[in-house]
Amino acid sequence: MIARSIPRSPIQTARLLLRPTSAADAGRALEIQSDWNVTRMLSNATYPPDLQDIESWFSSHGQEWVDGTAYRFAIEQTGRMIGIVDVDGIAGVEGSLGYWLERSAWGKAYAFEAAQALIGFVFREVGLTRLESGHASDNPASGRVLTKLGFTPIDARELFSRSRRETIIQCRYMLEKESLHPGP
């Protein structure tokens, strides 16, 4: 894949605005991750959340974008950040899809809507052709989002969860660009 500059532009969906994250989002992310029910589903987050860790993570997002290693978007609904959707771990034409939302946004198909828009962006604009994703085995709602997006289950593996401080079973999925858009 040839590296190219991708503008840091927002993506509008029917109900959401996805905008590239900024360091200013750290405080709101801390609020959302202060809910154990949210953070326990995040394998790389800590609980209770640490503001310095979150600020450090957000401050790296601009450079990740420039380097083409991650594209992270704040999910806004009526002007309020309700979560994050991203593709990170980009190597060649593959990356990893992730998302998290505040609990009051669960069950409203926002994760599907945001992820669907981001998948379109990384397949069309970035040039990725394959995405992987996963969820904790005790989070079947996330599995339903992934299958609705067209992901297919590939396996399950043990994974250490920083938030839970224990090993969990992660259900893993794969999505090929060709499976969404057949043809040349």
Buried (B, 14 or more C-beta within 10 A) or exposed (E): EEEEEBEBEEBEBEEBBBBBBBBEBBEBBBEBBEBEEBBBBBBEBBBEBEEEBBBEBBEBBBEBBEEBBBBBBBBBBEEEBBBBBBBBBBEEBBBBBBBBBBEEBBEEEBBBBBBBBBBBBBBEBBBBBBBBBBBBEEBEEBBEBBEEBBBEEEEEEEBEBBBBEEEBEBBBBBBBBEEEEEEE
